[in-house]
C-alpha cells in the first residue's frame, strides 16, 4: 500500500523542486506537473504526480495528524505495541 502525503514546493530548479513534507525536505522531479512555489504536490517514487489545492492538502494533512495521534494514544494505553 502506498500513502500519498502532500508536500509543499519551496524551491524550484527545473526539472527538480525542493518539497517540504512537514519539516523534512526532499528533491522531487516535477516534470509531470506544472507546479509553482507554494503549491502542494503528491509524490510517488520521486516524481510529483498531482497538484492539490491548499484546502485539499490541509484536509489530508489533518487526517494524517488525527490518525497518528490516535496511534500514539493506543500505544500509550498498551493496546498496540
PEFENLIN-V861267 format. One record per residue. RES is the residue in one small letter. SS is DSSP state (H for helix, E for strand, C for the rest). NEAR is the number of other ideal C-beta (glycine too) atoms within 8 Angstrom. D_CENTER is the distance of its C-alpha to the mean C-alpha in Angstrom with 2 decimals. Layout:
res = <RES:RES>
ss = <SS:SS>
near = <NEAR:NEAR>
d_center = <D_CENTER:D_CENTER>
//
This chain:
res = <x:x:x:x:x:x:x:x:x:x:x:x:x:x:x:x:x:x:x:x:x:x:x:x:x:x:x:x:x:x:x:x:x:x:x:x:x:x:x:x:x:x:x:x:x:x:x:x:x:x:x:x:x:x:x:x:x:x:x:x:x:x:x:x:x:x:x:x:x:x:x:x:x:x:x:x:x:x:x:x:x>
ss = <C:C:C:C:C:C:E:E:E:E:E:E:E:C:C:E:E:E:E:E:E:C:C:E:E:E:E:E:E:C:C:C:C:C:C:C:C:C:C:E:E:E:E:E:C:C:E:E:E:E:E:E:C:H:H:H:H:H:H:H:H:H:H:H:H:H:H:H:H:H:H:H:H:H:H:H:C:C:C:C:C>
near = <2:4:4:7:10:12:12:10:18:9:7:11:6:5:5:10:14:13:15:11:9:6:5:6:8:9:8:14:10:15:6:7:10:4:11:7:7:5:10:12:18:11:13:8:4:7:11:16:9:7:11:12:7:7:6:10:12:8:8:11:11:8:8:9:8:8:8:8:8:8:9:8:8:9:10:6:6:4:5:5:2>
d_center = <15.66:12.17:9.17:6.40:3.12:2.53:3.47:7.15:10.01:12.58:15.22:16.59:19.28:19.68:18.77:16.06:13.54:12.15:8.43:7.58:4.99:7.51:10.45:9.81:10.05:10.48:12.65:11.52:14.23:14.17:17.52:16.70:15.28:16.91:14.10:15.33:14.58:12.78:11.14:7.63:6.95:6.14:7.26:10.14:12.70:11.89:12.15:10.25:11.76:11.13:10.85:10.17:12.54:11.82:13.40:11.50:8.08:10.17:11.66:8.76:7.62:11.42:11.95:9.90:11.85:14.97:14.80:14.40:17.17:19.39:19.02:20.15:23.01:24.14:24.19:26.17:28.56:29.11:28.18:25.67:25.82>
//
